[in-house]
Amino acid sequence: MPGTEHQTPEPFFDLQADGSLLPRPLGRSPWSADMMHGRLLAGLAARQLESGLDPAFRCARLTVDMFRFPPMKPVTVGTSVVRDGRRVKVFQVDLAIEGVAVARATALAYRHGTQPPGDVWSPPPWSVPPPESLPEAPPSPQPFPTEFRYPEGGGWGILGQKKVWARDRSKLVGDEQATPLVRAAMAADLASPLSHSSDRGLAFINGDITLYLARYPTDEWIGFEVTGHVSADGIAVGQCTLHDRAGVVGYSVATAVANEPMSPAGSGREG
């Protein structure tokens, strides 16, 4: 179908000889020309975590606190082990730019095993067409190399419940193939603009992302269904249920603070 073939964009980061990660212009945030997109920090945290994770374990929760404006400069990433248990492991990932901490992630990993018997109530599955059967969304006024497909009644600029399929066209680092966990971590930040945007645009900027996964997504397409938003006194909490073609994989939750509405000039993350 028209619009499905694309030239592969450049990666978001180049790996430097000293191990730092140099952002390319593609990684700029729509909030500011000198601000790195927060979702890339989440992707780097997941990449660092997974590089040392025992394959018998699965990351079930990744929380990324983005507490300082991340300029478009090389990022260094380091990991420490908080708890190294037989069934539970906890990690901390620190991300810094020019020696200054800009974000910190904590991750909880469980040893996977046999699923116990029994049925548990869960919401009915969303009934939307697969992404390849939907037309590609028109280009955004602030381009970012994420491809979106909107089920009928979904999309960004609506007052009702937002539903979208999304996939990244660019690799995170160089020619590395992104793992399912890295793809999910990069996508998780979309929960904030999807759940917090109003009929007048987006006027909240998130300072964190928490991704919960019972299993990893099976391919590059991840479906987002807004399932919660509450805000008061300039503080918002939003939630999306995340899907792949087989069903629900988990949830993404983001808190946010009121900010000048997004514009081409933008404004930075306070911290």
C-alpha positions as CSV (number, residue, x, y, z in Angstrom):
1,M,0.0,0.0,0.0
2,P,1.2,3.6,-0.6
3,G,3.4,5.1,2.1
4,T,4.7,1.9,3.6
5,E,8.2,2.0,2.0
6,H,10.7,4.4,3.5
7,Q,14.4,5.1,3.2
8,T,16.0,4.0,6.4
9,P,16.7,7.1,8.5
10,E,20.0,7.6,10.4
11,P,20.3,6.2,13.9
12,F,19.6,8.4,17.0
13,F,23.1,7.9,18.4
14,D,26.6,7.1,17.3
15,L,28.8,5.0,19.7
16,Q,32.0,6.8,20.4
17,A,35.4,5.2,21.1
18,D,35.2,6.1,24.8
19,G,31.8,4.4,25.1
20,S,29.7,7.6,25.2
21,L,26.8,8.0,22.8
22,L,26.7,11.0,20.5
23,P,23.2,12.1,19.6
24,R,22.4,12.9,16.0
25,P,20.1,15.9,15.1
26,L,17.3,13.4,14.7
27,G,17.1,13.0,18.5
28,R,16.0,16.5,19.2
29,S,12.9,17.0,21.3
30,P,10.0,18.9,19.9
31,W,10.0,21.0,23.1
32,S,13.4,22.7,22.3
33,A,16.1,22.5,19.6
34,D,18.8,21.9,22.1
35,M,17.0,19.3,24.1
36,M,17.3,15.6,23.6
37,H,14.1,13.6,23.3
38,G,13.3,11.9,26.7
39,R,12.2,8.7,25.0
40,L,15.8,8.2,23.8
41,L,17.1,8.3,27.4
42,A,14.6,5.5,28.2
43,G,15.9,3.5,25.3
44,L,19.5,4.0,26.4
45,A,18.6,2.9,29.9
46,A,16.9,-0.3,28.6
47,R,19.9,-1.0,26.3
48,Q,22.4,-0.7,29.2
49,L,20.2,-2.8,31.5
50,E,19.8,-5.6,29.0
51,S,23.4,-5.8,28.1
52,G,24.1,-7.4,31.5
53,L,20.8,-9.1,32.3
54,D,20.7,-12.8,32.8
55,P,18.5,-14.3,30.0
56,A,16.6,-16.3,32.6
57,F,15.2,-12.9,33.9
58,R,12.8,-10.5,32.3
59,C,12.5,-6.8,33.0
60,A,9.0,-6.3,34.4
61,R,9.3,-2.7,35.4
62,L,11.5,0.2,34.1
63,T,11.1,3.6,35.7
64,V,13.0,6.5,34.2
65,D,13.2,9.8,36.1
66,M,14.1,12.7,33.8
67,F,15.0,15.5,36.2
68,R,17.3,17.7,34.1
69,F,17.2,19.3,30.7
70,P,19.3,16.9,28.5
71,P,21.3,18.9,26.0
72,M,22.3,17.5,22.6
73,K,25.7,16.3,23.8
74,P,27.3,12.8,24.3
75,V,25.6,10.7,27.0
76,T,27.4,8.3,29.3
77,V,25.5,5.4,30.8
78,G,26.4,3.2,33.8
79,T,24.7,0.4,35.7
80,S,24.8,-0.7,39.4
81,V,23.2,-3.7,41.0
82,V,20.9,-2.9,43.9
83,R,19.6,-6.4,44.5
84,D,20.9,-9.6,43.0
85,G,18.4,-12.2,44.2
86,R,17.5,-15.7,43.0
87,R,14.1,-14.7,41.7
88,V,14.3,-10.9,41.8
89,K,17.0,-8.5,40.6
90,V,17.0,-4.7,40.9
91,F,19.2,-2.4,39.0
92,Q,20.0,1.3,38.8
93,V,21.0,3.0,35.5
94,D,22.6,6.5,35.6
95,L,22.7,8.7,32.5
96,A,25.0,11.8,32.5
97,I,26.0,14.5,30.1
98,E,29.4,16.2,30.6
99,G,29.5,14.7,34.1
100,V,26.1,16.0,35.1
101,A,23.3,13.5,35.9
102,V,20.3,14.1,33.6
103,A,18.2,11.0,34.3
104,R,18.2,7.9,36.5
105,A,16.4,4.6,35.8
106,T,15.5,1.8,38.2
107,A,14.6,-1.6,36.9
108,L,12.9,-4.7,38.4
109,A,13.6,-8.0,36.8
110,Y,11.9,-11.4,37.6
111,R,13.0,-14.9,36.8
112,H,10.4,-16.2,34.3
113,G,8.9,-19.6,34.7
114,T,5.7,-21.7,34.5
115,Q,2.4,-19.8,34.3
116,P,0.1,-20.8,37.2
117,P,-3.3,-22.3,36.4
118,G,-6.5,-20.3,36.7
119,D,-8.4,-17.5,35.1
120,V,-8.1,-13.8,36.2
121,W,-10.5,-11.1,35.1
122,S,-9.0,-8.6,32.7
123,P,-10.6,-5.9,30.5
124,P,-11.9,-7.0,27.1
125,P,-9.3,-6.9,24.3
126,W,-9.3,-3.9,22.0
127,S,-10.7,-4.7,18.6
128,V,-8.6,-2.7,16.1
129,P,-7.3,-3.6,12.7
130,P,-3.6,-4.6,12.4
131,P,-1.3,-1.7,11.5
132,E,-0.6,-2.8,8.0
133,S,-4.3,-2.6,7.1
134,L,-4.5,1.1,8.1
135,P,-3.3,4.1,6.1
136,E,-0.1,5.8,7.3
137,A,-0.7,9.0,9.2
138,P,0.2,12.3,7.4
139,P,3.6,13.8,8.4
140,S,3.7,15.7,11.7
141,P,4.4,19.4,11.6
142,Q,7.3,18.5,14.0
143,P,8.8,15.5,12.2
144,F,10.1,12.6,14.3
145,P,11.0,9.2,12.8
146,T,8.0,7.3,14.3
147,E,5.4,5.9,12.0
148,F,1.8,6.0,13.2
149,R,-1.3,4.2,12.1
150,Y,-4.7,5.3,13.5
151,P,-7.7,3.0,13.9
152,E,-11.0,4.6,13.2
153,G,-11.8,7.0,15.9
154,G,-8.2,7.0,17.1
155,G,-5.4,9.5,16.5
156,W,-3.8,12.5,18.3
157,G,-6.1,15.5,17.7
158,I,-9.3,14.1,19.2
159,L,-11.1,14.6,22.4
160,G,-12.1,11.0,22.8
161,Q,-10.0,8.0,23.7
162,K,-6.8,7.9,21.7
163,K,-5.7,4.7,20.1
164,V,-2.6,4.4,17.8
165,W,-0.1,1.9,16.4
166,A,3.5,3.2,16.5
167,R,6.9,2.0,15.3
168,D,10.3,3.6,15.1
169,R,12.0,3.8,11.8
170,S,15.4,4.6,13.2
171,K,17.8,2.4,15.2
172,L,18.8,3.6,18.6
173,V,22.6,3.2,18.3
174,G,24.5,2.8,15.1
175,D,23.6,-0.4,13.2
176,E,22.5,-2.2,16.3
177,Q,19.2,-4.0,16.0
178,A,16.9,-2.8,18.8
179,T,15.7,-5.6,21.1
180,P,12.0,-5.9,22.1
181,L,12.7,-4.3,25.5
182,V,14.5,-1.4,23.9
183,R,11.7,-0.8,21.4
184,A,9.1,-0.9,24.2
185,A,11.2,1.5,26.4
186,M,11.6,4.0,23.6
187,A,7.9,3.8,22.8
188,A,6.7,4.1,26.4
189,D,7.2,7.9,26.5
190,L,4.3,8.2,24.0
191,A,2.0,7.6,26.9
192,S,2.5,11.1,28.1
193,P,1.5,13.1,25.0
194,L,-1.3,10.6,24.2
195,S,-2.9,10.7,27.6
196,H,-2.2,14.4,28.5
197,S,-3.0,16.2,25.2
198,S,-6.3,18.1,25.2
199,D,-8.5,19.5,22.4
200,R,-6.2,22.5,22.5
201,G,-2.9,20.6,22.2
202,L,-0.2,19.4,24.6
203,A,0.5,21.6,27.6
204,F,2.1,19.0,30.0
205,I,5.7,17.9,29.9
206,N,6.5,14.6,31.6
207,G,9.3,14.1,34.1
208,D,9.2,10.4,34.2
209,I,8.1,7.2,32.5
210,T,7.2,3.9,34.1
211,L,6.9,0.9,31.8
212,Y,5.4,-2.4,33.1
213,L,5.7,-5.5,31.0
214,A,4.4,-9.0,31.6
215,R,6.0,-10.0,28.3
216,Y,8.0,-8.3,25.6
217,P,6.3,-7.1,22.4
218,T,6.6,-9.6,19.5
219,D,7.5,-7.1,16.7
220,E,8.3,-3.5,16.0
221,W,4.7,-2.3,16.0
222,I,3.3,-1.3,19.5
223,G,-0.3,-0.3,20.0
224,F,-1.3,2.4,22.5
225,E,-4.7,2.7,24.1
226,V,-5.2,5.6,26.5
227,T,-6.8,4.1,29.6
228,G,-6.4,6.9,32.1
229,H,-5.8,10.6,32.7
230,V,-6.2,12.7,35.8
231,S,-4.9,16.2,36.4
232,A,-5.2,19.0,38.9
233,D,-3.3,22.2,39.8
234,G,-1.0,21.7,36.8
235,I,0.0,18.1,37.6
236,A,-1.1,15.2,35.5
237,V,-0.9,11.4,35.6
238,G,-1.7,9.4,32.5
239,Q,-1.7,5.7,31.5
240,C,-1.8,3.7,28.3
241,T,-2.3,0.0,27.8
242,L,0.3,-1.4,25.4
243,H,-0.5,-4.0,22.8
244,D,1.1,-6.1,20.2
245,R,-0.6,-8.2,17.5
246,A,-1.2,-11.0,20.1
247,G,-2.7,-8.8,22.8
248,V,-1.8,-6.8,25.9
249,V,1.9,-6.7,26.8
250,G,1.7,-4.2,29.7
251,Y,1.2,-0.6,30.7
252,S,3.0,2.8,30.4
253,V,2.4,5.5,33.1
254,A,3.7,9.0,33.0
255,T,3.5,12.0,35.4
256,A,3.7,15.5,33.9
257,V,3.7,19.1,34.9
258,A,2.0,22.0,33.1
259,N,4.2,23.7,30.5
260,E,3.8,26.3,27.8
261,P,2.0,24.5,24.9
262,M,4.3,22.8,22.5
263,S,5.5,25.0,19.7
264,P,8.4,24.9,17.2
265,A,10.5,27.0,19.6
266,G,9.4,25.0,22.6
267,S,10.6,25.3,26.1
268,G,12.8,23.0,28.2
269,R,12.2,20.5,30.9
270,E,12.6,22.1,34.3
271,G,14.6,20.4,36.9
